[in-house]
Amino acid sequence: MTVLRGRAPLRLGLGGGGTDVDPYSTEFGGRILNATIDRYAYAFADRGPGDVIAFRSPDRDRAGEADVGDLTSLEEHFPLHVAVYRRVIAEFNGGAPFPLQLATQVDAPPGSGLGSSSALVVAMLITTCELLGVSPGPYELARLAWEIERVDLGMAGGWQDHYAAAFGGFNFMEARSTGEVVVNPLRISRQVIAELEVSLLLYFGGVSRLSSEVIAEQQRNVIERDSDALDATHSIRAEALEMKDLLVVGDIPGFAESLLRGWEAKKRLASRISNPTIERAYHVAESHGMVAGKVSGAGGGGFLMMIVDPQRRIEVKRSLEQECGGSVTPCLFTKSGAATWRIPARRTQHSAS
């Protein structure tokens, strides 16, 4: 007997963030540059006994179970889990429910700006599919995960998180007018990745509780043809391509300058992308060695991604934590996307009678 486990990586949005959100993405074609990091969403699955669905989320201190025929009691605390389960049985099990024990945990809280909820959907989806003997490819996996969040549950947001979690690595992504997303993996040299990693710090001052409102305002500005917001989105889209080219040739100073231009444009998309707390942290970091930075995700909170002078990493960390609170951590880039694996189950030892 084996135990099935799966994971999907979280990501840093480097360029183009916001252009993957409809209606802009469909109308103008979204462009995204992102990279996955060494933080993950995990899923542990087993068929379990009887006709019971059991979900556990220890990082949120939640657990629940219900009969396979009635999942309504689980929808409030486990909306993503329920939606994944329903889509899996509809797509891959002929609509027939099956018993399931599914436990999950994530290396970052919801609202962190690292695509944690979407990575969790991808991790649950690939693991539950594997339990049924189905192995969707990365494009199908990402598309299904996007549909679960954005269509089935009606959650606001774009598509980059699902594709990053499914594919992994450094990717330049483009959306066609048909809605199709094309993922272009980037070959970044080992030296460039090493320099990025030694220059990169993440500051976490608190989760964003406004991301859905920020996205809604951004969508409204596109629909109403707000000229400043629309021009800013076009600039972000163009900057993503420029940033990709700089990254591929290893121009880190140019990459940092492009990141800064992208952040200045991003703040014009909606009124609450930045706030006094974010601006203060940005100013403190900048005065102690940060070269460029941006908030990863929709904005309003979450992780501040910083490119810093490598020789002043400790200075940036200490100044931010002492003057602004929160925490500063490094991170490493990863090459692999969502995956599952099996390990032997532990055998219970019985003493001889």
Salt bridges, closest charged atoms under 4 A:
GLU27 OE2 - ARG225 NH2 2.12
GLU75 OE2 - ARG86 NH1 2.68
GLU91 OE2 - ARG87 NH1 3.31
GLU147 OE1 - ARG87 NH1 2.71
GLU147 OE2 - ARG143 NH1 2.98
GLU149 OE1 - ARG150 NH1 3.93
GLU149 OE1 - HIS162 NE2 2.66
ASP152 OD1 - ARG87 NH2 3.10
ASP161 OD1 - ARG11 NE 2.76
GLU213 OE1 - ARG272 NH1 2.94
ASP228 OD1 - ARG268 NH2 2.98
GLU239 OE2 - ARG261 NH2 2.97
ASP245 OD1 - LYS244 NZ 3.14
GLU264 OE2 - LYS267 NZ 3.47
GLU279 OE2 - LYS267 NZ 3.37
GLU315 OE2 - HIS288 ND1 3.17
GLU315 OE2 - ARG312 NH2 2.85
GLU321 OE2 - LYS317 NZ 2.91
GLU323 OE1 - ARG280 NH2 3.93
GLU323 OE2 - HIS288 NE2 3.58
